[in-house]
Amino acid sequence: MKIRAMKKEDKTFVAPLIRSAIEDLSELFTQSEAIDIIDSRLERLIEAQETRFSHVYGLVCEIDGKVAGAGLAYLAGEMRRLTFNSIAIIESEGITFDLQVKRDLLCSREANEDEFYIDNLAVYPDFQNRGIGGLLLDAFEQKAKAEGHDKLSILADLENPRARELYLRRGYEEDCIMKVLGHEYHHLVKYI
């Protein structure tokens, strides 16, 4: 197992992981319900420099040359700007966002501005239960320290108790329930 920085070339393997991590929210970000279109638009956002899904903010876990899992993390205070850029890229393809959807995406709060926010952490089913999620969390913690951050956060869907338990075992503490775009999540933080 090897943890490394995400590259643009990982886009075809990372897009389905992002889609699985954010579930139906991927439809809002990409303005499509078709899986192939969602993945194609996510790939475009992964390739770009300053989006919510940019490879610049990503790490992957590779096993035998295959992407087994991935995640993204950035300072939560940058989320609105990164979301704005994500919307602009999708709109540059001639896609129109409903004004209310655009407002909701730009105004949703998933973390506090001072947190290094771990977003979209996912592992392919064939590679689950091998400690990959924990390795990615450790790597993001090291990245946060290196960038001078002292507080990490992550969300766990209320319907995903396994993820919540993983984060609690890794030293995260739940501080509230956050409602994000109609979904409720455990908001967990860790001070480093």
Backbone torsions as a table, in degrees:
resi	resn	phi	psi	omega
1	MET	NA	138.0	-178.0
2	LYS	-138.2	127.2	173.2
3	ILE	-96.8	131.5	-179.4
4	ARG	-146.8	167.4	175.6
5	ALA	-64.8	142.6	176.3
6	MET	-70.7	144.7	176.5
7	LYS	-118.0	159.2	176.9
8	LYS	-53.5	-38.1	-175.9
9	GLU	-66.0	-13.4	178.7
10	ASP	-80.3	-4.2	-169.2
11	LYS	-53.7	-40.3	-176.4
12	THR	-70.7	-21.9	178.5
13	PHE	-93.0	-28.5	-176.8
14	VAL	-84.2	-35.1	-178.1
15	ALA	-54.2	-47.8	178.2
16	PRO	-64.0	-30.2	176.9
17	LEU	-67.7	-43.0	177.3
18	ILE	-61.7	-46.3	-180.0
19	ARG	-57.7	-42.2	-179.7
20	SER	-70.2	-32.9	-179.3
21	ALA	-70.6	-41.7	-175.9
22	ILE	-100.7	-0.7	174.5
23	GLU	49.0	-127.4	-173.8
24	ASP	-68.3	-13.4	175.6
25	LEU	-65.9	-22.0	176.6
26	SER	-62.1	-29.3	177.7
27	GLU	-67.2	-38.0	178.5
28	LEU	-67.0	-46.6	-177.4
29	PHE	-66.4	-30.2	-176.4
30	THR	-106.5	-9.6	-179.2
31	GLN	57.3	44.2	176.3
32	SER	-152.0	153.6	174.1
33	GLU	-107.1	-8.3	-178.0
34	ALA	-84.9	123.6	-175.2
35	ILE	-55.9	-43.1	-178.4
36	ASP	-64.8	-36.8	178.3
37	ILE	-72.5	-42.2	176.6
38	ILE	-55.3	-50.7	-177.9
39	ASP	-63.5	-40.1	179.1
40	SER	-62.5	-42.9	179.6
41	ARG	-71.4	-36.5	174.8
42	LEU	-63.7	-38.1	177.0
43	GLU	-59.1	-41.4	178.3
44	ARG	-62.2	-40.6	179.8
45	LEU	-71.2	-30.6	176.3
46	ILE	-68.4	-40.2	179.7
47	GLU	-66.0	-32.7	-175.4
48	ALA	-69.2	164.8	-175.3
49	GLN	-85.0	-44.2	-168.5
50	GLU	-124.2	60.7	177.6
51	THR	-124.2	169.6	177.5
52	ARG	-60.4	-23.8	-172.7
53	PHE	-115.5	13.1	-175.4
54	SER	-61.7	139.9	175.3
55	HIS	-56.3	-25.6	-178.7
56	VAL	-57.3	-31.6	-176.9
57	TYR	-99.7	7.8	-170.9
58	GLY	-106.9	155.4	170.3
59	LEU	-128.8	147.8	174.6
60	VAL	-126.2	153.8	170.1
61	CYS	-107.3	125.7	-177.3
62	GLU	-113.2	134.3	175.4
63	ILE	-127.8	122.5	-179.4
64	ASP	49.9	42.3	177.3
65	GLY	78.8	3.1	-179.1
66	LYS	-111.4	141.3	175.3
67	VAL	-72.0	118.1	-179.0
68	ALA	-99.8	-28.7	-179.4
69	GLY	-162.7	164.8	-178.9
70	ALA	-160.0	164.8	175.5
71	GLY	-160.8	167.4	178.4
72	LEU	-128.8	148.8	177.1
73	ALA	-152.6	142.6	-178.8
74	TYR	-160.6	167.8	177.4
75	LEU	-68.1	125.9	-175.9
76	ALA	-59.2	-28.1	177.3
77	GLY	-61.8	-16.3	178.7
78	GLU	-92.9	-5.1	-171.7
79	MET	-58.5	-45.3	-177.9
80	ARG	-61.1	-44.7	179.3
81	ARG	-63.2	-44.4	-179.8
82	LEU	-65.5	-36.8	177.0
83	THR	-67.3	-43.9	177.8
84	PHE	-56.6	-46.6	179.2
85	ASN	-63.5	-37.5	178.4
86	SER	-62.9	-46.0	178.9
87	ILE	-61.7	-43.8	-178.7
88	ALA	-60.0	-39.0	179.9
89	ILE	-66.7	-43.7	178.4
90	ILE	-64.1	-41.5	179.1
91	GLU	-66.7	-28.4	178.8
92	SER	-65.7	-15.1	177.0
93	GLU	-91.0	9.4	178.6
94	GLY	88.2	9.2	179.3
95	ILE	-88.7	136.0	179.7
96	THR	-109.0	126.6	175.3
97	PHE	-87.0	138.1	169.0
98	ASP	-59.4	138.2	-176.0
99	LEU	-57.4	-40.2	180.0
100	GLN	-68.1	-39.6	177.5
101	VAL	-61.9	-44.5	179.0
102	LYS	-59.6	-46.1	177.7
103	ARG	-60.1	-45.3	-179.3
104	ASP	-60.5	-44.4	179.4
105	LEU	-63.4	-42.2	-177.6
106	LEU	-73.3	-28.4	-174.6
107	CYS	-101.1	-7.0	-179.5
108	SER	-66.3	143.3	-179.1
109	ARG	-115.6	120.2	-179.5
110	GLU	-110.8	-13.5	-178.0
111	ALA	-161.0	165.4	175.1
112	ASN	-81.8	148.0	-171.2
113	GLU	-57.1	-26.7	-177.2
114	ASP	-88.7	4.9	-176.0
115	GLU	-96.8	141.8	168.9
116	PHE	-82.8	105.7	-168.5
117	TYR	-93.3	121.4	176.9
118	ILE	-89.5	116.1	-172.6
119	ASP	-117.6	142.9	169.8
120	ASN	61.0	38.7	177.2
121	LEU	-75.5	124.1	-179.1
122	ALA	-152.7	153.0	178.8
123	VAL	-130.2	136.6	177.1
124	TYR	-60.8	141.9	-177.5
125	PRO	-52.1	-39.2	-179.2
126	ASP	-64.9	-16.7	-177.4
127	PHE	-112.1	5.1	-178.4
128	GLN	-72.2	160.3	-179.4
129	ASN	66.4	30.2	177.0
130	ARG	-120.5	7.9	178.7
131	GLY	85.4	10.5	-176.8
132	ILE	-66.0	-42.6	178.2
133	GLY	-57.6	-43.2	178.3
134	GLY	-64.7	-39.4	178.1
135	LEU	-64.8	-40.4	177.8
136	LEU	-66.1	-40.7	177.1
137	LEU	-60.7	-43.9	177.9
138	ASP	-60.4	-42.7	-179.0
139	ALA	-65.7	-39.1	177.3
140	PHE	-68.0	-33.9	176.4
141	GLU	-63.8	-43.4	177.3
142	GLN	-63.5	-40.9	179.0
143	LYS	-63.9	-42.8	178.7
144	ALA	-60.3	-46.1	178.5
145	LYS	-59.8	-46.3	-178.3
146	ALA	-61.4	-31.0	179.7
147	GLU	-90.0	2.1	175.5
148	GLY	86.1	17.6	178.0
149	HIS	-92.3	146.3	179.6
150	ASP	-119.3	4.2	-178.3
151	LYS	-140.7	123.6	176.4
152	LEU	-107.7	155.2	172.5
153	SER	-144.5	158.9	179.0
154	ILE	-156.0	153.5	176.9
155	LEU	-107.9	145.8	173.4
156	ALA	-128.2	124.7	178.6
157	ASP	-57.3	138.8	178.7
158	LEU	-58.2	-25.9	-179.2
159	GLU	-91.3	10.6	179.0
160	ASN	-126.4	72.7	-177.6
161	PRO	-64.0	-25.6	178.7
162	ARG	-64.0	-41.8	178.5
163	ALA	-64.0	-46.7	179.7
164	ARG	-57.6	-44.3	179.8
165	GLU	-63.6	-39.7	176.9
166	LEU	-58.7	-48.3	-178.0
167	TYR	-64.0	-40.3	178.1
168	LEU	-63.5	-41.7	177.9
169	ARG	-63.3	-28.2	-178.5
170	ARG	-88.6	10.2	174.6
171	GLY	95.6	6.1	175.9
172	TYR	-79.6	150.6	176.7
173	GLU	-123.4	136.6	178.8
174	GLU	-77.1	131.0	179.0
175	ASP	-116.2	-16.6	176.9
176	CYS	-172.8	174.2	170.1
177	ILE	-104.3	129.7	178.3
178	MET	-111.1	138.3	174.0
179	LYS	-100.6	119.4	-177.3
180	VAL	-125.0	114.6	176.1
181	LEU	49.0	44.6	176.2
182	GLY	86.2	0.0	179.5
183	HIS	-115.0	147.7	177.3
184	GLU	-105.2	138.1	-177.2
185	TYR	-135.8	149.6	166.6
186	HIS	-74.9	129.2	174.0
187	HIS	-100.2	118.5	-177.4
188	LEU	-118.2	141.9	-178.8
189	VAL	-128.8	156.3	176.0
190	LYS	-142.5	129.3	175.7
191	TYR	-94.4	135.4	-177.7
192	ILE	-123.1	NA	NA
